[in-house]
Amino acid sequence: MKERFDAIFFDNDGILVDTEPLFLQATKEILATVGVDLSTEVYHDLTMRQGRTVFEMVSAKGISDEQILEMRAVREVRYADLIRAGISVLDGVKETVAALKGVRRTAIVTSSGRMHFELIHEQTGLLPYFEFVLADGDYTHHKPHPEPYELAAERMGVDPARCLVIEDTERGLTSATEAGMACVVIPNELTEGANFPGALARLDSMHELGPLLGI
């Protein structure tokens, strides 16, 4: 497997950094203000599996699009505050990306907005290990659409068939495989109960990626 891949694309939230619970917390708080009790199971199904928005639940209650936009803005501020309070790099990440430096070309492909992404990585020291970042706003269609990973391969100038994606969600896996790439899944606490058909491998932590690649 060592020679199979020319490039490795990493998701961000839930793969490099432990931010998924913070985003869920901010989302649950804002939905509760209009009487929507968002369970972890529903959040997982809508966002992490299907790539849909939980604000569909708000719209179904007759809340106007204008108010939903305001709610989204409040959620973004709250999420930013939670990030500033401190985030954690996931176990094995720093060692793995350091080992890959100069051995495999790497980039980050995330659904995170630039503002939140930059707040996160002010704390991590990880960005020098990656060639570039594609975030929300850099592409038209979000995961599970293949466009984010197709664009990453195009920008790097590599064959999608020789790219490996590291993801934690079903929507990320779908995005990668529909872009013609292999995908290794490392579930987090929000996605560990999910099925990942078509994944090249399912790992317990980032520590297992280097040995899998022979690095």
C-alpha positions in Angstrom: 0.0 0.0 0.0 3.0 2.3 0.5 3.4 3.0 -3.2 -0.3 3.1 -4.1 -1.0 6.7 -3.1 0.6 9.9 -4.3 -1.6 12.2 -2.1 -3.5 12.0 1.1 -6.4 14.3 1.9 -7.5 14.8 5.5 -10.9 15.9 6.7 -10.5 18.4 9.6 -13.2 18.2 12.3 -13.3 14.8 14.0 -10.1 13.7 12.2 -7.4 16.2 13.0 -9.2 18.1 15.9 -11.8 17.2 18.4 -14.3 19.9 17.4 -17.4 17.9 16.5 -18.8 17.9 20.0 -18.4 21.7 20.2 -20.3 22.3 17.0 -23.0 20.0 18.1 -23.3 21.8 21.5 -23.6 25.2 19.7 -26.2 23.8 17.4 -28.3 22.2 20.1 -28.3 25.4 22.1 -29.6 27.6 19.3 -32.2 25.0 18.2 -33.5 24.8 21.8 -34.4 28.5 21.7 -37.2 27.7 19.2 -38.3 24.5 21.0 -36.3 22.0 18.9 -34.7 19.2 21.0 -31.9 18.0 18.8 -30.7 14.5 19.7 -27.3 13.2 18.9 -28.8 10.4 16.8 -30.8 12.9 14.6 -27.8 15.1 14.3 -25.7 12.2 13.1 -28.3 11.0 10.6 -29.0 14.4 9.0 -25.5 16.0 9.0 -22.9 13.3 9.2 -24.6 10.7 7.1 -26.8 12.7 4.7 -25.0 16.0 4.6 -28.2 17.9 5.3 -28.9 20.8 7.7 -30.6 20.4 11.0 -32.2 23.8 10.3 -34.7 21.9 8.2 -36.2 21.0 11.6 -36.6 24.7 12.4 -38.1 25.5 9.0 -40.7 22.7 9.6 -41.9 24.6 12.7 -42.8 27.6 10.5 -39.8 29.7 11.4 -39.0 32.2 8.6 -35.9 32.0 6.5 -34.8 35.4 7.8 -35.0 34.2 11.4 -33.1 31.0 10.5 -30.3 33.1 9.1 -30.2 35.0 12.3 -30.1 31.8 14.3 -27.2 30.5 12.1 -25.3 33.7 12.8 -25.8 33.3 16.5 -24.7 29.6 16.3 -21.5 30.6 14.5 -20.6 33.1 17.2 -21.3 30.6 19.9 -19.2 27.9 18.1 -16.3 30.4 17.8 -16.5 31.1 21.5 -16.3 27.4 22.3 -13.3 27.1 20.0 -11.5 30.0 21.7 -12.0 28.3 25.0 -9.7 25.5 23.8 -9.7 22.6 21.4 -7.7 19.3 21.3 -5.7 17.8 18.5 -6.7 14.2 18.3 -4.5 11.4 19.4 -1.8 10.4 17.0 -2.4 13.2 14.6 0.8 15.2 15.1 3.0 12.2 14.9 1.3 11.0 11.7 1.3 14.2 9.8 5.0 14.8 10.8 5.9 11.3 9.5 4.1 12.0 6.2 5.9 15.3 5.7 8.2 15.0 2.6 7.0 11.4 2.1 3.4 12.0 0.8 1.7 15.1 -0.5 -1.1 16.1 1.9 -3.9 18.7 2.1 -7.0 19.3 4.2 -10.5 19.2 2.7 -13.1 20.4 5.1 -16.7 21.6 5.3 -15.6 24.1 8.0 -15.9 27.8 7.4 -12.6 29.7 7.0 -13.2 31.8 10.1 -13.7 28.8 12.4 -11.0 26.8 10.7 -8.4 29.6 11.3 -9.5 29.9 14.9 -9.0 26.2 15.4 -5.6 26.1 13.8 -4.3 29.1 15.7 -4.0 26.5 18.5 -2.7 23.4 16.7 0.5 24.1 14.8 -0.6 21.6 12.1 -1.0 23.7 9.0 2.7 23.7 8.0 2.4 20.0 7.3 -0.2 20.5 4.5 0.2 22.0 1.0 -3.2 23.7 1.1 -6.7 23.8 2.6 -10.0 23.6 0.8 -12.8 24.9 3.1 -16.4 26.0 2.8 -16.6 28.7 0.1 -13.9 27.1 -2.0 -16.4 24.8 -3.8 -20.0 24.9 -4.8 -21.3 21.5 -3.5 -20.6 20.2 0.0 -19.9 16.6 1.0 -21.4 14.0 0.3 -21.0 15.5 -3.2 -17.6 14.5 -4.7 -16.7 18.1 -5.7 -14.5 19.0 -2.7 -12.2 16.0 -3.3 -12.3 16.3 -7.1 -11.2 19.9 -6.7 -8.4 18.8 -4.3 -7.0 16.3 -6.8 -7.3 18.9 -9.6 -5.5 21.5 -7.6 -2.7 19.1 -6.6 -2.5 17.8 -10.1 -2.8 14.1 -9.1 -4.9 11.2 -10.4 -7.9 10.7 -8.0 -7.3 6.9 -8.2 -3.9 7.5 -6.5 -5.4 9.6 -3.7 -6.3 8.4 -0.2 -8.9 10.3 1.9 -9.0 10.1 5.7 -12.6 10.7 7.0 -14.8 10.1 10.0 -18.3 10.4 8.6 -20.5 8.6 6.0 -21.0 11.8 4.0 -17.2 12.2 3.8 -16.7 8.6 2.7 -19.4 9.0 0.0 -17.7 12.2 -1.2 -14.3 10.5 -1.4 -15.4 7.3 -3.1 -17.6 9.1 -5.6 -14.6 11.2 -6.5 -12.8 8.0 -7.4 -10.6 7.9 -4.3 -9.9 5.3 -1.6 -11.0 6.2 1.9 -9.9 5.2 5.3 -12.4 5.9 8.1 -11.5 6.7 11.7 -14.8 7.1 13.5 -15.2 9.5 16.5 -17.6 9.3 19.4 -20.4 10.7 17.2 -19.9 8.3 14.3 -18.6 5.1 15.9 -21.9 3.3 15.5 -22.2 4.0 11.8 -21.6 1.7 8.9 -19.0 2.6 6.3 -19.6 0.4 3.2 -16.9 0.9 0.6 -14.2 2.1 3.0 -10.7 0.8 2.4 -10.2 0.3 6.1 -11.7 1.3 9.4 -9.1 2.3 12.0 -9.4 2.9 15.8 -7.0 5.9 15.8 -4.6 7.9 13.7 -1.8 5.9 15.2 -2.8 3.1 12.8 -2.5 5.1 9.6 1.3 5.1 9.4 1.6 1.4 9.7 -1.2 0.9 7.2 0.8 3.0 4.7 4.1 1.4 5.5 5.5 4.7 6.8 
